[in-house]
C-alpha cells in the first residue's frame, strides 16, 4: 500500500518534492520504483527503499510502478502543472 496513490505538483524543482511511503502486509523488504512514462516529467529516488522522494521536473502526467514482494506492484500517479505569468 502507498501512503498516497497520486501526487499533484503546481511547480517544478527540488523545492517542490514530495514523499511517499510503501508498505505491504507480511513483507518487510524494500520496494523498487520504475517508470517508462516519467522521463522529463518527474524523478523518484532512491530506486529501492520504503520511502521515496518524487521531484517534479516539467509539466505533464505519468506513473511510477512500485514493486514489492511476491510480484506485487502498486501504481503512483504523478501530475505536474506549471504556470507562467505574462511577460513584457
C-alpha positions as CSV (number, residue, x, y, z in Angstrom):
1,X,0.0,0.0,0.0
2,X,1.2,3.5,-0.8
3,X,0.8,6.4,1.6
4,X,-0.6,8.2,-1.4
5,X,-1.6,6.8,-4.8
6,X,-1.2,10.1,-6.6
7,X,0.8,13.3,-6.2
8,X,0.0,16.7,-7.7
9,X,2.6,19.4,-8.2
10,X,2.0,23.0,-9.2
11,X,5.6,23.9,-9.8
12,X,8.8,22.1,-10.9
13,X,12.1,21.8,-9.0
14,X,13.6,20.2,-5.9
15,X,11.9,22.6,-3.5
16,X,8.6,21.1,-4.5
17,X,9.5,17.4,-3.9
18,X,7.0,15.2,-2.1
19,X,7.5,11.9,-0.3
20,X,5.5,8.7,-0.5
21,X,5.9,5.5,1.6
22,X,5.3,1.9,0.6
23,X,4.1,-0.9,2.8
24,X,2.9,-4.5,2.1
25,X,1.3,-6.9,4.5
26,X,3.7,-9.7,5.6
27,X,6.6,-8.1,3.7
28,X,9.5,-6.4,5.4
29,X,11.8,-5.9,2.4
30,X,12.5,-3.0,0.2
31,X,10.4,-1.8,-2.8
32,X,11.6,-0.9,-6.3
33,X,10.4,2.1,-8.2
34,X,10.3,2.1,-12.0
35,X,8.7,4.0,-14.9
36,X,8.5,4.1,-18.6
37,X,6.5,7.3,-18.8
38,X,8.0,9.8,-16.3
39,X,11.2,10.8,-18.2
40,X,11.4,14.6,-18.3
41,X,8.3,15.0,-16.0
42,X,9.3,13.7,-12.6
43,X,12.1,11.8,-10.9
44,X,11.9,9.4,-8.0
45,X,14.7,8.5,-5.5
46,X,16.0,6.2,-4.3
47,X,15.4,3.4,-6.8
48,X,14.8,1.0,-4.0
49,X,13.6,1.6,-0.4
50,X,10.4,2.1,1.6
51,X,10.2,5.9,1.3
52,X,10.6,7.6,-2.0
53,X,11.0,11.3,-2.9
54,X,9.3,12.4,-6.1
55,X,10.7,15.6,-7.7
56,X,8.7,17.4,-10.4
57,X,10.7,18.3,-13.5
58,X,8.2,19.7,-16.0
59,X,4.5,19.9,-16.8
60,X,2.9,16.6,-17.6
61,X,1.5,13.4,-16.2
62,X,2.9,10.0,-15.7
63,X,3.1,6.9,-13.5
64,X,5.6,5.1,-11.4
65,X,5.3,1.4,-10.6
66,X,6.3,0.5,-7.0
67,X,7.1,-3.3,-6.8
68,X,7.2,-5.2,-3.5
69,X,7.4,-8.8,-2.5
70,X,5.7,-11.7,-4.3
71,X,5.4,-9.8,-7.6
72,X,3.0,-7.3,-6.0
73,X,3.0,-3.9,-7.6
74,X,1.3,-0.5,-6.9
75,X,0.9,2.5,-9.2
76,X,1.8,6.0,-8.2
77,X,0.2,8.6,-10.5
78,X,2.0,12.0,-10.9
79,X,0.6,15.2,-12.2
80,X,2.7,18.3,-12.7
81,X,1.3,21.7,-13.8
82,X,3.3,24.8,-14.0
83,X,2.1,28.4,-14.5
84,X,4.0,31.1,-16.3
85,X,2.9,34.6,-15.7
86,X,2.8,37.0,-18.6
87,X,6.0,38.8,-19.6
88,X,6.6,42.0,-21.5
